[in-house]
Amino acid sequence: MDTSRRDFLKTAGGVAAAASVIGAPMVLSGKAHAQAGAAGALTVHELPPLRYAYDALEPYIDETTMRIHHDKHHAGYVKGLNAAEKALAEAREAGDYSLVQHWSRKAAFTGGGHFLHSMFWKAMAPPGNGGGGEPSGMLADCIARDFGSFDAFKAHFSAAAQGVEGSGWGLLHYRFLDGRLAVRQTENQHKLSSWDTMPILGIDVWEHAYYLKYRNDRGEYIKQWWNVVNWENVAANLETLTGLHEALAAVHPSSREGS
């Protein structure tokens, strides 16, 4: 990171800006707008468009799967998240919290689905045109530091994704405690979630992500998925979170304890 950016991030405004640009390489750039109401602002989430054609990831991920996955499954999570947050706002306005547990669970499940799928689309690119290969630069250095080698990381990540019980995700996280990378599993979209980390790469291992092409062979799907990983996007996610970490540490030095 250059000196001018470091200086900018050390300001309070820089902290806010760094937080906002997480959405640029990651998630929050998808359309959403807030509506004012008696119970507070309510965000209306919208399905982010794909940055490539539905068939662009073939032969590794087929066009039909991409259409159903994006237009039906992800769209369903967006619709569910809007419904859950609206119901919670209505509960606040009415002062009736009898269903708060139900809607909180729905918000966690559908919100996790919206976040992770938004990241998933951007973390892939057409093979030979941004997808596949190996990372370079800071991302490659961090992977080698935290996993020993890229091959060791790839084996660890693949095993974690393969081993998810039922439906869920294999994820590579940035850990704010010490600035290191860690592989995690998430069941569904929210169970087993880490609280001191932010994902920068993820593979969806729900059956709807691969069943049309790979049937029940999750391992083969994971193996072929590496051919479409967009390492440039993952590197941008890492750089953004590293910058945010440094900005927060400049304002709150204790946030760097343990690094």
C-alpha atoms as one frame of an Amber mdcrd trajectory, in Angstrom:
protein
   0.000   0.000   0.000   1.473   3.402  -0.958   2.260   6.156   1.571  -0.542
   8.488   0.469  -3.128   5.766   0.973  -1.718   4.904   4.373  -1.937   8.565
   5.420  -5.502   8.788   4.149  -6.567   5.669   5.995  -5.151   7.043   9.246
  -7.808   9.736   9.309 -11.286   9.226  10.712 -12.706   9.915   7.267 -10.354
   7.336   5.872 -11.722   4.720   8.241 -15.255   5.348   7.019 -14.124   5.336
   3.396 -12.158   2.125   3.851 -15.221   0.476   5.330 -17.350   1.646   2.426
 -15.036   0.331  -0.275 -15.193  -3.194   1.109 -18.244  -3.385  -1.089 -16.279
  -2.461  -4.202 -14.427  -5.745  -4.607 -16.734  -7.702  -2.352 -20.428  -7.303
  -1.778 -22.001  -3.994  -0.952 -21.766  -2.439  -4.403 -24.938  -4.343  -5.280
 -27.905  -1.992  -5.472 -29.614  -1.190  -2.182 -31.342   1.910  -0.935 -32.739
   2.966   2.405 -36.302   3.984   3.084 -37.094   6.109   6.126 -39.832   4.933
   8.447 -41.210   5.291  11.932 -39.176   2.266  13.055 -35.940   3.515  11.470
 -34.344   3.282   8.035 -35.124   0.146   6.053 -32.759  -1.046   3.333 -34.253
  -2.506   0.174 -31.758  -5.051  -1.169 -31.524  -5.896  -4.866 -29.978  -8.804
  -6.741 -26.566  -7.795  -8.153 -26.094  -8.649 -11.834 -23.432 -11.076 -12.973
 -20.324  -9.520 -14.492 -20.106 -12.181 -17.202 -22.446 -14.282 -19.340 -24.213
 -17.276 -17.828 -22.145 -19.639 -19.969 -18.830 -17.861 -19.389 -17.584 -20.346
 -16.779 -18.068 -23.418 -18.966 -16.973 -26.169 -19.122 -16.438 -26.024 -15.357
 -19.805 -24.528 -14.342 -22.632 -24.913 -16.842 -24.993 -22.227 -18.101 -28.161
 -23.816 -16.725 -26.727 -24.075 -13.226 -25.620 -20.436 -13.337 -29.057 -19.233
 -14.456 -30.905 -21.168 -11.767 -28.346 -20.418  -9.080 -28.243 -16.669  -9.675
 -31.771 -15.904 -10.898 -33.663 -18.256  -8.564 -31.616 -19.168  -5.500 -29.771
 -15.885  -4.934 -32.858 -13.888  -5.869 -34.779 -15.896  -3.285 -32.317 -14.909
  -0.562 -32.647 -11.233  -1.505 -36.445 -11.479  -1.371 -36.286 -13.305   1.958
 -33.893 -10.781   3.477 -36.129  -7.882   2.502 -39.143  -9.666   3.989 -37.343
 -10.467   7.239 -36.033  -6.935   7.742 -39.425  -5.461   6.915 -41.089  -7.773
   9.444 -38.572  -6.750  12.119 -39.202  -3.075  11.358 -42.943  -3.649  11.649
 -42.371  -5.389  14.975 -40.492  -2.333  16.272 -43.220   0.003  15.086 -45.956
  -2.092  16.684 -43.969  -2.961  19.790 -44.866  -6.605  19.190 -41.805  -8.860
  19.419 -43.590 -12.194  19.640 -41.954 -13.372  16.371 -38.597 -11.680  16.785
 -36.710 -14.980  17.082 -38.277 -16.307  13.890 -37.508 -13.201  11.841 -34.033
 -12.818  13.309 -33.205 -16.342  12.150 -34.629 -15.594   8.721 -32.554 -12.414
   8.485 -29.387 -14.305   9.440 -30.028 -17.116   6.950 -31.114 -15.014   3.982
 -28.653 -12.216   4.749 -25.821 -14.723   4.833 -27.006 -16.145   1.528 -27.103
 -12.696  -0.087 -23.646 -11.746   1.202 -21.888 -14.989   0.322 -23.454 -15.340
  -3.118 -22.584 -11.731  -3.962 -18.975 -12.537  -3.063 -19.112 -15.889  -4.895
 -20.000 -14.409  -8.310 -17.179 -11.867  -8.111 -14.661 -14.439  -6.932 -15.036
 -16.279 -10.246 -14.097 -15.301 -13.790 -14.062 -17.011 -17.194 -11.235 -19.541
 -17.523  -8.275 -17.997 -19.305  -9.761 -14.525 -18.889  -9.162 -13.848 -15.224
 -10.165 -17.246 -13.912  -7.812 -19.989 -12.769  -4.072 -20.108 -12.261  -2.479
 -19.085  -8.996  -2.415 -15.871  -6.948   0.501 -13.474  -6.998   1.803 -10.524
  -5.016   0.671  -9.897  -1.442  -2.038 -12.565  -1.598   0.442 -15.231  -2.651
   2.844 -14.126   0.082   0.129 -14.284   2.741  -1.002 -17.727   1.615   2.581
 -19.013   1.746   3.071 -17.446   5.188  -0.130 -18.804   6.712  -0.406 -22.207
   5.015   3.168 -23.073   4.053   2.525 -23.105   0.299  -0.217 -22.565  -2.241
  -0.573 -26.319  -2.737  -1.023 -26.819   1.016  -3.651 -24.069   1.118  -5.474
 -25.543  -1.880  -5.548 -28.988  -0.291  -6.726 -27.570   3.061  -9.435 -25.421
   1.479 -10.654 -28.263  -0.750 -10.845 -30.657   2.200 -12.767 -28.109   4.273
 -15.265 -27.527   1.450 -15.619 -31.256   0.844 -16.189 -31.873   4.542 -19.010
 -29.379   5.111 -21.842 -31.330   6.695 -24.940 -31.020   4.570 -25.167 -27.669
   2.800 -22.839 -24.741   3.228 -19.611 -23.061   2.196 -15.859 -23.428   2.275
 -14.358 -20.010   3.030 -11.025 -18.229   3.202 -11.166 -15.542   5.890  -9.057
 -12.552   6.839  -8.657 -12.501  10.634  -8.520  -9.054  12.217  -6.929 -10.291
  15.441  -3.554 -10.893  13.823  -3.954 -10.092  10.124  -3.684 -13.727   9.073
  -5.665 -15.888   6.673  -7.705 -18.846   7.909  -9.876 -21.511   6.274 -13.338
 -21.933   7.755 -16.498 -23.935   7.102 -20.008 -22.502   7.257 -23.119 -24.654
   7.381 -26.066 -23.202   5.491 -25.151 -19.503   5.245 -24.613 -18.600   8.866
 -23.975 -21.547  11.206 -20.386 -21.881  12.483 -19.717 -18.280  11.410 -16.601
 -16.600  12.817 -16.964 -13.242  14.534 -13.394 -11.923  14.283 -13.023 -12.501
  10.549 -14.269 -11.495   7.100 -14.363 -13.899   4.128 -12.396 -12.980   1.000
 -13.059 -16.162  -0.998 -15.754 -18.802  -0.839 -17.085 -21.829  -2.663 -20.759
 -22.704  -2.471 -21.161 -26.432  -1.754 -24.934 -26.520  -1.576 -26.046 -29.167
  -4.078 -27.799 -26.575  -6.230 -24.345 -25.166  -7.061 -23.150 -28.323  -8.806
 -25.733 -31.114  -8.991 -26.857 -30.641 -12.612 -23.320 -31.161 -13.904 -21.537
 -33.162 -11.217 -24.488 -35.014  -9.652 -23.426 -35.980  -6.113 -19.676 -35.692
  -6.793 -18.885 -32.641  -4.687 -15.165 -33.424  -4.803 -15.005 -33.217  -8.607
 -16.915 -29.925  -8.545 -14.428 -28.474  -6.064 -11.500 -29.729  -8.135 -12.824
 -28.089 -11.300 -13.881 -24.878  -9.526 -10.245 -23.874  -9.079 -10.165 -23.273
 -12.849 -12.479 -20.256 -12.489 -11.220 -18.625  -9.266 -10.690 -14.907  -9.830
  -7.489 -14.292  -7.870  -7.451 -10.612  -8.770 -10.755 -10.158  -6.956  -9.573
 -12.154  -3.936  -6.403 -10.034  -3.799  -8.509  -6.854  -3.922 -10.607  -8.140
  -1.019  -7.460  -8.846   0.993  -5.980  -5.434   0.228  -9.192  -3.688   1.246
  -9.429  -5.505   4.569  -5.737  -5.019   5.280  -6.181  -1.298   4.667  -9.214
  -1.173   6.930  -7.307  -3.082   9.610  -4.450  -0.575   9.448  -6.874   2.347
   9.530  -8.626   1.012  12.612  -5.310   0.301  14.278  -4.235   3.910  13.680
  -7.363   5.162  15.450  -7.510   2.395  18.045  -3.971   0.986  18.562  -5.318
  -1.777  20.813  -6.976  -3.353  17.762  -3.526  -4.488  16.640  -2.853  -6.426
  19.840  -1.859  -9.966  19.085  -0.472  -9.162  15.619
